[in-house]
């Protein structure tokens, strides 16, 4: 089998998982029933809809970006930088963090399919400094990219991921000593002054035919000066309020906003739902991601950003919308950004 597909959890892992409350019949479970499709949808309907041509699903012009020198930034600079979709890098309190990096220009095992929009793949691993913590929210192709992960090998001090995801890294030759895999509501301290708690998400996992054999997750990151919610992929659910009650308020929440569809309303959040999520998380600011790089749904490419900003403005909630590569100053989250997608 092609190595990029990864490897299923071994027998030792499966025996450990069988004792967990969120694991049943060989699969991890969401906290509430989460069908892949809406009750009124069928796979035939979804396929027909996917084949049908929809307007503006891809940009007519290259996605604008800013080239920021990340390798030579002082460690004392607290900045956040987006690479399109759900990939982003940030420096905070002297540590360097990287989340779900996908730099291969492709979000599918099929060559030439699900290609990055022109202009959206301007950053590569060579543009990054060495990383203290690499977060992987789940093992889908648009979040766990084999090519990128292999290029990062030897340049990451710790990898933090959900149960089962580390099996892929081991199969790909990573040192087991850098891998930390945990269940929801387990906490680790990868470095002094840095605390990470894995928290629920409403989604699924899988790189081939078997689903949910590894865990999907969000993260609560606490450093000396900031508390940040790293949302991963998630449909709306009561876990947002639960996380907000236990860990909030947050200085910043990074939340998925894109690749949604009425046919799969439970596994991705709609733009208007983000406003509820921000309120329930008790987040002072938020950044919408999971957009502007890959076409995985049939909505116009700019619609997620446009709709979430309209909803945020109506609710009076600050929303941060940098271009790819444009630095966000984590100590000045009130800074203003353009609605750059309107340049279409």
C-alpha positions as a Markdown table, in Angstrom:
| # | Residue | x | y | z |
|---|---|---|---|---|
| 1 | Unk | 0.0 | 0.0 | 0.0 |
| 2 | Unk | 1.2 | 3.5 | -0.7 |
| 3 | Unk | 2.9 | 4.8 | 2.4 |
| 4 | Unk | 1.0 | 8.1 | 2.4 |
| 5 | Unk | -2.2 | 6.3 | 3.5 |
| 6 | Unk | -0.6 | 5.8 | 6.9 |
| 7 | Unk | -1.2 | 2.8 | 9.3 |
| 8 | Unk | -4.1 | 1.7 | 11.4 |
| 9 | Unk | -3.6 | 1.5 | 15.2 |
| 10 | Unk | -1.8 | -1.6 | 16.3 |
| 11 | Unk | -3.3 | -4.3 | 18.6 |
| 12 | Unk | -1.7 | -2.7 | 21.7 |
| 13 | Unk | -3.4 | 0.6 | 21.0 |
| 14 | Unk | -6.7 | -1.1 | 20.2 |
| 15 | Unk | -6.7 | -2.9 | 23.5 |
| 16 | Unk | -6.1 | 0.3 | 25.3 |
| 17 | Unk | -8.9 | 2.1 | 23.4 |
| 18 | Unk | -11.4 | -0.6 | 24.1 |
| 19 | Unk | -11.5 | 0.5 | 27.8 |
| 20 | Unk | -12.4 | 4.1 | 26.9 |
| 21 | Unk | -15.9 | 5.6 | 27.1 |
| 22 | Unk | -15.7 | 7.3 | 23.7 |
| 23 | Unk | -14.6 | 4.1 | 21.9 |
| 24 | Unk | -17.1 | 1.4 | 20.8 |
| 25 | Unk | -17.1 | -1.5 | 18.3 |
| 26 | Unk | -13.6 | -0.6 | 17.1 |
| 27 | Unk | -14.3 | 3.1 | 16.5 |
| 28 | Unk | -14.1 | 6.4 | 18.4 |
| 29 | Unk | -17.4 | 8.0 | 19.0 |
| 30 | Unk | -18.7 | 11.6 | 19.0 |
| 31 | Unk | -20.4 | 12.8 | 22.1 |
| 32 | Unk | -23.8 | 12.7 | 20.4 |
| 33 | Unk | -25.1 | 11.0 | 17.2 |
| 34 | Unk | -23.3 | 12.5 | 14.2 |
| 35 | Unk | -24.3 | 11.0 | 10.9 |
| 36 | Unk | -22.0 | 11.9 | 7.9 |
| 37 | Unk | -25.1 | 13.0 | 5.9 |
| 38 | Unk | -28.3 | 14.8 | 6.8 |
| 39 | Unk | -31.3 | 12.5 | 7.3 |
| 40 | Unk | -32.8 | 13.9 | 4.1 |
| 41 | Unk | -29.6 | 13.4 | 2.0 |
| 42 | Unk | -28.4 | 10.4 | 0.1 |
| 43 | Unk | -25.0 | 9.6 | -1.3 |
| 44 | Unk | -26.4 | 9.7 | -4.8 |
| 45 | Unk | -27.7 | 13.2 | -4.2 |
| 46 | Unk | -24.4 | 14.3 | -2.8 |
| 47 | Unk | -22.5 | 12.9 | -5.8 |
| 48 | Unk | -24.9 | 14.5 | -8.3 |
| 49 | Unk | -24.6 | 17.8 | -6.5 |
| 50 | Unk | -20.8 | 17.6 | -6.5 |
| 51 | Unk | -20.6 | 16.9 | -10.2 |
| 52 | Unk | -23.0 | 19.8 | -11.0 |
| 53 | Unk | -21.1 | 23.0 | -11.7 |
| 54 | Unk | -21.5 | 25.7 | -9.1 |
| 55 | Unk | -20.5 | 29.3 | -9.6 |
| 56 | Unk | -17.5 | 30.9 | -8.0 |
| 57 | Unk | -16.3 | 27.8 | -6.2 |
| 58 | Unk | -12.8 | 28.7 | -7.3 |
| 59 | Unk | -11.2 | 32.2 | -7.4 |
| 60 | Unk | -10.9 | 33.9 | -10.8 |
| 61 | Unk | -7.6 | 35.5 | -9.6 |
| 62 | Unk | -4.8 | 34.2 | -7.5 |
| 63 | Unk | -5.5 | 34.4 | -3.7 |
| 64 | Unk | -3.6 | 37.4 | -2.4 |
| 65 | Unk | -0.9 | 36.7 | 0.2 |
| 66 | Unk | 1.9 | 38.5 | 2.2 |
| 67 | Unk | 5.4 | 37.0 | 2.4 |
| 68 | Unk | 6.5 | 37.3 | 6.0 |
| 69 | Unk | 10.0 | 36.2 | 7.1 |
| 70 | Unk | 9.1 | 33.6 | 9.8 |
| 71 | Unk | 12.6 | 32.0 | 10.1 |
| 72 | Unk | 14.2 | 35.1 | 11.4 |
| 73 | Unk | 11.5 | 36.4 | 13.7 |
| 74 | Unk | 12.6 | 37.0 | 17.3 |
| 75 | Unk | 11.2 | 34.3 | 19.6 |
| 76 | Unk | 9.9 | 37.1 | 21.8 |
| 77 | Unk | 7.5 | 38.2 | 19.1 |
| 78 | Unk | 4.0 | 36.9 | 19.7 |
| 79 | Unk | 2.5 | 36.5 | 16.2 |
| 80 | Unk | 0.1 | 34.3 | 14.4 |
| 81 | Unk | 0.3 | 33.5 | 10.6 |
| 82 | Unk | -2.2 | 31.7 | 8.4 |
| 83 | Unk | -1.2 | 29.5 | 5.4 |
| 84 | Unk | -4.7 | 29.0 | 4.0 |
| 85 | Unk | -7.3 | 26.3 | 4.9 |
| 86 | Unk | -6.5 | 25.1 | 8.5 |
| 87 | Unk | -2.7 | 25.5 | 8.4 |
| 88 | Unk | -1.2 | 28.1 | 10.6 |
| 89 | Unk | 2.0 | 29.0 | 12.6 |
| 90 | Unk | 2.3 | 31.1 | 15.7 |
| 91 | Unk | 4.9 | 32.2 | 18.2 |
| 92 | Unk | 3.8 | 32.7 | 21.8 |
| 93 | Unk | 5.8 | 33.3 | 25.0 |
| 94 | Unk | 9.0 | 32.1 | 23.4 |
| 95 | Unk | 7.6 | 28.9 | 21.8 |
| 96 | Unk | 6.9 | 28.1 | 18.2 |
| 97 | Unk | 3.7 | 26.2 | 17.3 |
| 98 | Unk | 2.4 | 24.8 | 14.0 |
| 99 | Unk | -1.1 | 23.4 | 13.3 |
| 100 | Unk | -2.3 | 21.0 | 10.6 |
| 101 | Unk | 0.3 | 22.0 | 8.0 |
| 102 | Unk | -0.5 | 21.1 | 4.4 |
| 103 | Unk | 2.1 | 22.5 | 1.9 |
| 104 | Unk | 2.1 | 19.9 | -0.8 |
| 105 | Unk | -0.6 | 21.8 | -2.8 |
| 106 | Unk | -2.9 | 18.8 | -2.7 |
| 107 | Unk | -5.5 | 17.7 | -0.2 |
| 108 | Unk | -6.2 | 14.2 | -1.7 |
| 109 | Unk | -4.4 | 11.0 | -2.3 |
| 110 | Unk | -5.4 | 11.2 | -6.0 |
| 111 | Unk | -2.8 | 13.1 | -8.0 |
| 112 | Unk | -4.1 | 16.3 | -9.6 |
| 113 | Unk | -7.2 | 16.4 | -7.5 |
| 114 | Unk | -8.2 | 18.9 | -4.8 |
| 115 | Unk | -5.4 | 21.2 | -5.7 |
| 116 | Unk | -4.6 | 24.4 | -3.8 |
| 117 | Unk | -6.0 | 27.6 | -5.4 |
| 118 | Unk | -3.5 | 29.6 | -7.3 |
| 119 | Unk | -1.7 | 32.0 | -4.9 |
| 120 | Unk | -2.7 | 30.0 | -1.8 |
| 121 | Unk | 0.4 | 27.7 | -1.5 |
| 122 | Unk | 3.1 | 30.4 | -1.2 |
| 123 | Unk | 4.6 | 29.0 | 2.0 |
| 124 | Unk | 6.6 | 25.8 | 2.3 |
| 125 | Unk | 8.4 | 24.0 | 5.2 |
| 126 | Unk | 11.6 | 25.7 | 4.2 |
| 127 | Unk | 10.0 | 29.0 | 5.2 |
| 128 | Unk | 9.5 | 27.9 | 8.8 |
| 129 | Unk | 11.9 | 27.8 | 11.8 |
| 130 | Unk | 12.2 | 24.7 | 13.8 |
| 131 | Unk | 8.9 | 23.9 | 15.6 |
| 132 | Unk | 8.5 | 23.3 | 19.4 |
| 133 | Unk | 4.9 | 21.8 | 19.1 |
| 134 | Unk | 3.2 | 20.4 | 16.1 |
| 135 | Unk | -0.6 | 20.0 | 16.6 |
| 136 | Unk | -2.5 | 17.6 | 14.4 |
| 137 | Unk | -6.3 | 17.8 | 14.9 |
| 138 | Unk | -7.1 | 14.6 | 13.0 |
| 139 | Unk | -5.9 | 12.5 | 10.1 |
| 140 | Unk | -7.9 | 13.7 | 7.1 |
| 141 | Unk | -5.8 | 14.5 | 4.0 |
| 142 | Unk | -6.5 | 18.3 | 4.3 |
| 143 | Unk | -5.0 | 18.3 | 7.9 |
| 144 | Unk | -2.4 | 15.5 | 7.9 |
| 145 | Unk | -0.3 | 15.8 | 4.7 |
| 146 | Unk | 2.3 | 13.1 | 4.2 |
| 147 | Unk | 4.7 | 15.2 | 2.1 |
| 148 | Unk | 4.7 | 18.1 | 4.6 |
| 149 | Unk | 5.1 | 15.8 | 7.6 |
| 150 | Unk | 8.1 | 14.0 | 6.1 |
| 151 | Unk | 9.7 | 17.4 | 5.4 |
| 152 | Unk | 9.2 | 18.4 | 9.0 |
| 153 | Unk | 10.8 | 15.2 | 10.4 |
| 154 | Unk | 13.8 | 16.1 | 12.7 |
| 155 | Unk | 12.6 | 19.7 | 13.0 |
| 156 | Unk | 9.8 | 19.3 | 15.6 |
| 157 | Unk | 10.4 | 18.8 | 19.3 |
| 158 | Unk | 6.9 | 17.5 | 20.2 |
| 159 | Unk | 3.8 | 16.3 | 18.3 |
| 160 | Unk | 0.5 | 16.5 | 20.1 |
| 161 | Unk | -2.4 | 14.6 | 18.5 |
| 162 | Unk | -5.4 | 12.5 | 19.3 |
| 163 | Unk | -5.2 | 8.8 | 20.1 |
| 164 | Unk | -4.3 | 6.7 | 17.1 |
| 165 | Unk | -2.8 | 9.5 | 15.0 |
| 166 | Unk | 0.7 | 8.9 | 16.3 |
| 167 | Unk | 0.6 | 5.5 | 14.6 |
| 168 | Unk | 0.9 | 7.2 | 11.2 |
| 169 | Unk | 4.0 | 9.1 | 12.4 |
| 170 | Unk | 5.6 | 5.9 | 13.7 |
| 171 | Unk | 4.9 | 4.2 | 10.4 |
| 172 | Unk | 6.5 | 7.2 | 8.6 |
| 173 | Unk | 9.7 | 6.8 | 10.7 |
| 174 | Unk | 9.2 | 9.5 | 13.3 |
| 175 | Unk | 10.9 | 9.1 | 16.7 |
| 176 | Unk | 8.4 | 7.8 | 19.2 |
| 177 | Unk | 9.9 | 10.1 | 21.9 |
| 178 | Unk | 8.5 | 13.2 | 20.3 |
| 179 | Unk | 5.0 | 11.9 | 19.9 |
| 180 | Unk | 2.3 | 12.6 | 22.5 |
| 181 | Unk | -1.2 | 11.2 | 21.8 |
| 182 | Unk | -4.0 | 11.7 | 24.2 |
| 183 | Unk | -7.8 | 11.3 | 24.7 |
| 184 | Unk | -10.3 | 14.2 | 25.2 |
| 185 | Unk | -9.9 | 16.0 | 28.5 |
| 186 | Unk | -6.3 | 14.7 | 29.0 |
| 187 | Unk | -3.7 | 17.4 | 29.7 |
| 188 | Unk | 0.0 | 17.5 | 28.9 |
| 189 | Unk | 2.8 | 20.0 | 29.6 |
| 190 | Unk | 5.2 | 19.7 | 26.6 |
| 191 | Unk | 7.3 | 22.5 | 28.1 |
| 192 | Unk | 7.4 | 24.5 | 31.3 |
| 193 | Unk | 4.7 | 27.2 | 31.2 |
| 194 | Unk | 2.8 | 25.5 | 28.3 |
| 195 | Unk | -0.3 | 23.4 | 29.1 |
| 196 | Unk | -2.4 | 21.6 | 26.4 |
| 197 | Unk | -5.7 | 19.9 | 27.0 |
| 198 | Unk | -7.3 | 17.9 | 24.3 |
| 199 | Unk | -11.0 | 18.7 | 24.0 |
| 200 | Unk | -13.9 | 17.3 | 22.0 |
| 201 | Unk | -14.9 | 18.1 | 18.4 |
| 202 | Unk | -17.8 | 16.8 | 16.4 |
| 203 | Unk | -16.3 | 15.3 | 13.3 |
| 204 | Unk | -14.8 | 12.0 | 12.2 |
| 205 | Unk | -11.4 | 10.6 | 11.0 |
| 206 | Unk | -10.0 | 8.3 | 8.4 |
| 207 | Unk | -7.5 | 8.2 | 5.5 |
| 208 | Unk | -8.8 | 5.3 | 3.5 |
| 209 | Unk | -12.0 | 3.2 | 3.8 |
| 210 | Unk | -12.2 | 2.7 | 7.6 |
| 211 | Unk | -13.5 | 5.6 | 9.6 |
| 212 | Unk | -12.9 | 6.7 | 13.2 |
| 213 | Unk | -10.1 | 4.4 | 14.1 |
| 214 | Unk | -8.2 | 7.4 | 15.3 |
| 215 | Unk | -9.4 | 10.4 | 17.4 |
| 216 | Unk | -10.3 | 13.9 | 16.1 |
| 217 | Unk | -9.9 | 16.7 | 18.6 |
| 218 | Unk | -9.7 | 20.3 | 19.4 |
| 219 | Unk | -7.1 | 21.8 | 21.8 |
| 220 | Unk | -7.0 | 24.3 | 24.7 |
| 221 | Unk | -3.6 | 25.9 | 24.8 |
| 222 | Unk | -2.5 | 27.9 | 27.9 |
| 223 | Unk | 0.8 | 29.8 | 28.1 |
| 224 | Unk | 2.0 | 32.3 | 30.6 |
| 225 | Unk | 0.1 | 35.1 | 29.0 |
| 226 | Unk | -2.6 | 33.7 | 26.7 |
| 227 | Unk | -5.4 | 31.1 | 26.5 |
| 228 | Unk | -6.2 | 30.0 | 22.9 |
| 229 | Unk | -8.7 | 27.5 | 21.6 |
| 230 | Unk | -7.6 | 25.5 | 18.5 |
| 231 | Unk | -10.8 | 24.2 | 17.1 |
| 232 | Unk | -9.8 | 21.7 | 14.5 |
| 233 | Unk | -12.8 | 20.5 | 12.4 |
| 234 | Unk | -16.2 | 20.4 | 14.1 |
| 235 | Unk | -19.8 | 20.7 | 13.5 |
| 236 | Unk | -21.8 | 22.6 | 16.1 |
| 237 | Unk | -22.7 | 20.8 | 19.3 |
| 238 | Unk | -22.9 | 21.2 | 23.1 |
| 239 | Unk | -19.2 | 20.7 | 23.5 |
| 240 | Unk | -18.5 | 24.3 | 22.7 |
| 241 | Unk | -20.5 | 25.5 | 25.8 |
| 242 | Unk | -18.9 | 22.8 | 27.9 |
| 243 | Unk | -15.4 | 23.8 | 26.9 |
| 244 | Unk | -16.2 | 27.5 | 27.4 |
| 245 | Unk | -17.6 | 26.8 | 30.9 |
| 246 | Unk | -14.6 | 24.7 | 32.0 |
| 247 | Unk | -11.7 | 26.5 | 30.3 |
| 248 | Unk | -13.0 | 29.9 | 29.2 |
| 249 | Unk | -12.8 | 32.8 | 28.7 |
| 250 | Unk | -10.4 | 32.6 | 25.8 |
| 251 | Unk | -8.2 | 35.4 | 24.4 |
| 252 | Unk | -8.6 | 33.9 | 20.9 |
| 253 | Unk | -10.4 | 31.0 | 19.2 |
| 254 | Unk | -9.4 | 29.6 | 15.8 |
| 255 | Unk | -12.5 | 28.0 | 14.3 |
| 256 | Unk | -13.3 | 26.2 | 11.1 |
| 257 | Unk | -15.4 | 28.1 | 8.6 |
| 258 | Unk | -15.7 | 26.6 | 5.2 |
| 259 | Unk | -16.4 | 23.3 | 3.3 |
| 260 | Unk | -19.9 | 23.1 | 4.7 |
| 261 | Unk | -23.1 | 21.9 | 2.9 |
| 262 | Unk | -26.7 | 21.3 | 3.9 |
| 263 | Unk | -26.1 | 17.7 | 3.1 |
| 264 | Unk | -23.5 | 17.3 | 5.9 |
| 265 | Unk | -24.6 | 19.8 | 8.6 |
| 266 | Unk | -23.3 | 17.9 | 11.6 |
| 267 | Unk | -19.6 | 17.6 | 10.7 |
| 268 | Unk | -18.8 | 21.1 | 9.7 |
| 269 | Unk | -20.0 | 24.4 | 11.2 |
| 270 | Unk | -22.1 | 26.9 | 9.1 |
| 271 | Unk | -20.8 | 30.5 | 9.2 |
| 272 | Unk | -23.7 | 31.7 | 11.4 |
| 273 | Unk | -23.0 | 28.9 | 13.9 |
| 274 | Unk | -19.5 | 30.3 | 14.5 |
| 275 | Unk | -21.1 | 33.3 | 16.3 |
| 276 | Unk | -22.8 | 30.9 | 18.7 |
| 277 | Unk | -19.6 | 29.0 | 19.2 |
| 278 | Unk | -17.6 | 32.1 | 19.9 |
| 279 | Unk | -20.2 | 33.2 | 22.5 |
| 280 | Unk | -20.3 | 29.8 | 24.2 |
| 281 | Unk | -16.5 | 29.5 | 24.3 |
| 282 | Unk | -16.4 | 33.0 | 25.8 |
| 283 | Unk | -13.8 | 34.0 | 23.3 |
| 284 | Unk | -12.9 | 37.7 | 23.0 |
| 285 | Unk | -11.6 | 37.3 | 19.4 |
| 286 | Unk | -11.8 | 34.7 | 16.8 |
| 287 | Unk | -10.2 | 33.8 | 13.4 |
| 288 | Unk | -12.2 | 31.8 | 10.8 |
| 289 | Unk | -10.1 | 29.2 | 9.0 |
| 290 | Unk | -10.7 | 26.1 | 6.8 |
| 291 | Unk | -11.2 | 28.2 | 3.7 |
| 292 | Unk | -9.5 | 30.0 | 0.8 |
| 293 | Unk | -7.2 | 27.1 | -0.3 |
| 294 | Unk | -9.1 | 24.0 | -1.3 |
| 295 | Unk | -12.4 | 23.3 | -2.9 |
| 296 | Unk | -14.1 | 20.6 | -0.7 |
| 297 | Unk | -17.6 | 21.9 | -1.0 |
| 298 | Unk | -19.9 | 23.6 | -3.5 |
| 299 | Unk | -20.2 | 27.1 | -1.9 |
| 300 | Unk | -18.5 | 30.1 | -3.4 |
| 301 | Unk | -14.9 | 30.2 | -2.2 |
| 302 | Unk | -15.4 | 33.6 | -0.6 |
| 303 | Unk | -18.8 | 32.8 | 1.0 |
| 304 | Unk | -17.5 | 31.5 | 4.4 |
| 305 | Unk | -15.5 | 34.7 | 5.1 |
| 306 | Unk | -18.2 | 37.0 | 3.8 |
| 307 | Unk | -21.1 | 35.4 | 5.8 |
| 308 | Unk | -19.2 | 35.0 | 9.0 |
| 309 | Unk | -18.1 | 38.6 | 8.9 |
| 310 | Unk | -21.6 | 39.8 | 8.3 |
| 311 | Unk | -22.8 | 37.7 | 11.2 |
| 312 | Unk | -20.0 | 38.9 | 13.5 |
| 313 | Unk | -20.6 | 42.5 | 12.6 |
| 314 | Unk | -24.3 | 42.2 | 13.3 |
| 315 | Unk | -23.5 | 40.6 | 16.7 |
| 316 | Unk | -20.8 | 43.1 | 17.5 |
| 317 | Unk | -18.1 | 40.4 | 17.8 |
| 318 | Unk | -14.5 | 41.2 | 16.6 |
| 319 | Unk | -13.4 | 38.9 | 13.8 |
| 320 | Unk | -9.8 | 38.7 | 12.6 |
| 321 | Unk | -9.4 | 38.2 | 8.8 |
| 322 | Unk | -5.7 | 38.3 | 7.8 |
| 323 | Unk | -4.5 | 37.4 | 4.3 |
| 324 | Unk | -2.3 | 34.3 | 3.9 |
| 325 | Unk | 1.0 | 35.2 | 5.5 |
| 326 | Unk | -0.1 | 38.4 | 7.1 |
| 327 | Unk | 1.1 | 38.5 | 10.7 |
| 328 | Unk | -1.5 | 38.9 | 13.5 |
| 329 | Unk | 0.0 | 40.4 | 16.6 |
| 330 | Unk | -1.3 | 38.3 | 19.5 |
| 331 | Unk | -0.7 | 41.1 | 22.0 |
| 332 | Unk | -2.7 | 43.5 | 19.8 |
| 333 | Unk | -5.8 | 41.5 | 18.7 |
| 334 | Unk | -7.8 | 44.7 | 18.2 |
| 335 | Unk | -5.8 | 45.4 | 15.0 |
| 336 | Unk | -7.8 | 45.8 | 11.8 |
| 337 | Unk | -7.6 | 43.7 | 8.7 |
| 338 | Unk | -9.1 | 44.2 | 5.2 |
| 339 | Unk | -11.9 | 42.2 | 3.8 |
| 340 | Unk | -9.4 | 41.1 | 1.2 |
| 341 | Unk | -11.6 | 38.5 | -0.5 |
| 342 | Unk | -13.8 | 41.3 | -1.9 |
| 343 | Unk | -11.0 | 42.0 | -4.4 |
| 344 | Unk | -12.5 | 39.1 | -6.4 |
